[in-house]
Amino acid sequence: MKRILESVFVLVLGFCFINTRPATVQERYMDRFKNIAMEEMKRSGIPASIKMAQGIMESMAGRSELAVNANNHFGIKCKANWQGGTYLYVDDDRDSSGNLVQSCFRLYQSPEDSYYDHSEFLKNRSRYKSLFSLPAHDYQGWANGLKRAGYATDPNYATKLIQTIEKYNLYVLDQEVMAAQLADLKAPSKPETKVETPSDLSLDLLKLEAEKRVHQPTQPMAVKSPQLIQRPVVKPGIPVKVKQESNQTSRKKGKGKRKKLYK
């Protein structure tokens, strides 16, 4: 029984050792920069797998002199329009005599700036324009297109990119980005809600009050009908009787209105 327990204990230790092996330099590099590679794919259209593979190769997974001293992870040289910092490094430029000379490389404040500028570098140069018409998942087309456009002088550059992508399953990053974009397209759009300020509310109330005044029916003015004076009907041959007041009655009416002029 004791031997059985010892054997089980050894197997468990061996299993834990296999599953807790230290991550490789490339894996740690991918864990650090995969999110920005995916964000740049959403923003620029460059496959995250291509950007990640180029970063691994060009910077030696963050260990090259350019990556350490200049935060340059893609080996991008200064070119004529660069106005940022510079770093001199012997690469593949030669003088008239064929001797290697220092090349001017771009210097960045952070590795993230290098990832961003890599997208801008490819987007703003006509020789890479055709690549942006390729499907987002076509990492092989992108790898071959970068080599044809002269991104690197290595004749096996496209093959190495493809091998790096497939070795580390970097195409999964492209699939995650495309799945998220598809989910956003299928999601129902939320109606825009307008937050009204007090000035907006008061203006709306004034408009409503004005509309009520315009559409409110006006009350017709009351017109008094004239009182008709009935006159006696006069027929020919029949005498008309006119009512006359007696003198006595007229005296009574005028008696109250007479004023004394003297005492």
ZAMARGU-4260 file (C-alpha; in steps of 0.2 Angstrom, whole numbers, plus 5000, padded with zeros to 4 digits):
<rodrens>
0) 5000/5000/5000 | 5014/5012/5004 | 5022/5009/4987 | 5006/5013/4978 | 5004/5029/4987
5) 5022/5034/4983 | 5019/5030/4965 | 5003/5041/4964 | 5013/5055/4973 | 5027/5054/4960
10) 5014/5054/4945 | 5005/5069/4953 | 5021/5079/4954 | 5026/5074/4937 | 5009/5081/4930
15) 5011/5097/4940 | 5028/5100/4933 | 5022/5097/4915 | 5008/5110/4917 | 5018/5123/4926
20) 5033/5125/4914 | 5039/5142/4913 | 5032/5152/4898 | 5044/5155/4884 | 5050/5173/4879
25) 5038/5172/4864 | 5023/5168/4874 | 5027/5182/4887 | 5028/5194/4872 | 5012/5188/4865
30) 5003/5190/4882 | 5009/5208/4883 | 5005/5214/4866 | 4991/5204/4859 | 4978/5216/4865
35) 4985/5231/4856 | 4988/5220/4841 | 4969/5216/4841 | 4964/5234/4844 | 4975/5240/4830
40) 4967/5227/4819 | 4950/5235/4823 | 4956/5252/4819 | 4967/5250/4804 | 4962/5233/4796
45) 4979/5225/4798 | 4977/5207/4804 | 4983/5205/4822 | 4992/5189/4817 | 5003/5198/4805
50) 5007/5212/4817 | 5011/5200/4831 | 5022/5189/4820 | 5031/5204/4813 | 5034/5210/4831
55) 5041/5194/4837 | 5052/5192/4822 | 5058/5210/4820 | 5061/5213/4839 | 5067/5196/4843
60) 5051/5195/4855 | 5056/5212/4863 | 5075/5208/4865 | 5083/5216/4850 | 5094/5232/4852
65) 5081/5243/4843 | 5067/5236/4854 | 5076/5239/4871 | 5084/5256/4867 | 5072/5264/4855
70) 5055/5255/4858 | 5056/5250/4840 | 5047/5233/4838 | 5045/5233/4819 | 5062/5239/4812
75) 5055/5255/4804 | 5068/5267/4798 | 5066/5286/4799 | 5062/5290/4781 | 5061/5308/4775
80) 5045/5313/4783 | 5049/5307/4801 | 5049/5321/4814 | 5051/5311/4830 | 5066/5304/4839
85) 5080/5294/4830 | 5091/5280/4834 | 5107/5276/4824 | 5110/5257/4821 | 5120/5247/4809
90) 5108/5237/4798 | 5109/5234/4779 | 5113/5251/4772 | 5130/5253/4763 | 5140/5268/4757
95) 5147/5270/4740 | 5161/5259/4743 | 5150/5245/4749 | 5153/5246/4768 | 5140/5245/4781
100) 5135/5261/4788 | 5123/5267/4802 | 5105/5268/4798 | 5092/5280/4805 | 5078/5271/4814
105) 5063/5278/4823 | 5063/5281/4841 | 5047/5279/4851 | 5042/5284/4869 | 5034/5267/4872
110) 5032/5250/4863 | 5013/5254/4861 | 5018/5269/4851 | 5028/5258/4839 | 5013/5247/4837
115) 5002/5262/4832 | 5015/5269/4820 | 5017/5252/4812 | 4999/5253/4806 | 5001/5271/4800
120) 5017/5267/4791 | 5008/5253/4781 | 4992/5263/4778 | 5000/5279/4772 | 5011/5271/4759
125) 5005/5267/4741 | 5015/5251/4739 | 5005/5243/4753 | 4988/5249/4748 | 4983/5233/4739
130) 4985/5223/4755 | 4970/5232/4763 | 4959/5224/4750 | 4963/5207/4756 | 4951/5198/4768
135) 4955/5201/4786 | 4959/5182/4789 | 4971/5180/4774 | 4987/5181/4784 | 4996/5171/4770
140) 4991/5185/4757 | 4997/5198/4769 | 5014/5189/4772 | 5017/5187/4754 | 5011/5205/4750
145) 5023/5212/4763 | 5038/5203/4755 | 5033/5209/4737 | 5031/5227/4743 | 5049/5226/4750
150) 5046/5227/4769 | 5061/5216/4772 | 5076/5211/4762 | 5076/5193/4768 | 5070/5182/4753
155) 5061/5170/4766 | 5052/5184/4775 | 5035/5178/4770 | 5038/5160/4774 | 5045/5165/4791
160) 5030/5175/4795 | 5018/5161/4790 | 5027/5149/4801 | 5027/5160/4816 | 5008/5163/4814
165) 5005/5144/4813 | 5017/5139/4827 | 5009/5150/4840 | 4991/5150/4833 | 4991/5168/4830
170) 4977/5167/4818 | 4965/5165/4833 | 4968/5183/4837 | 4960/5188/4819 | 4946/5176/4823
175) 4942/5184/4839 | 4942/5202/4832 | 4931/5196/4817 | 4919/5188/4829 | 4917/5203/4840
180) 4914/5214/4824 | 4901/5202/4818 | 4892/5202/4835 | 4892/5222/4835 | 4884/5221/4818
185) 4870/5209/4824 | 4867/5219/4840 | 4851/5230/4839 | 4855/5248/4838 | 4849/5258/4854
190) 4838/5273/4850 | 4847/5289/4854 | 4840/5298/4869 | 4840/5317/4870 | 4844/5324/4887
195) 4835/5340/4887 | 4842/5355/4896 | 4831/5368/4905 | 4833/5380/4891 | 4827/5366/4879
200) 4812/5362/4890 | 4807/5381/4891 | 4809/5383/4872 | 4798/5368/4869 | 4784/5374/4881
205) 4784/5391/4872 | 4782/5382/4855 | 4768/5372/4862 | 4759/5387/4869 | 4761/5396/4852
210) 4754/5381/4843 | 4739/5381/4854 | 4735/5399/4851 | 4736/5397/4832 | 4725/5381/4832
215) 4713/5386/4846 | 4696/5391/4838 | 4691/5409/4842 | 4674/5412/4851 | 4662/5422/4840
220) 4657/5439/4846 | 4640/5440/4853 | 4629/5452/4843 | 4614/5459/4850 | 4599/5458/4839
225) 4590/5475/4837 | 4574/5476/4846 | 4560/5478/4833 | 4547/5491/4836 | 4530/5484/4833
230) 4519/5497/4824 | 4501/5495/4822 | 4496/5488/4805 | 4486/5500/4796 | 4472/5494/4785
235) 4463/5505/4772 | 4446/5510/4777 | 4449/5506/4796 | 4452/5521/4808 | 4468/5519/4819
240) 4465/5522/4837 | 4479/5532/4846 | 4480/5531/4864 | 4481/5548/4872 | 4485/5552/4890
245) 4473/5562/4899 | 4478/5579/4905 | 4476/5574/4923 | 4489/5560/4920 | 4501/5571/4912
250) 4500/5584/4926 | 4504/5570/4939 | 4519/5565/4929 | 4526/5583/4927 | 4521/5588/4945
255) 4536/5579/4953 | 4548/5587/4941 | 4543/5605/4944 | 4555/5614/4956 | 4552/5629/4967
260) 4560/5644/4961 | 4556/5654/4977 | 4551/5652/4995
</rodrens>
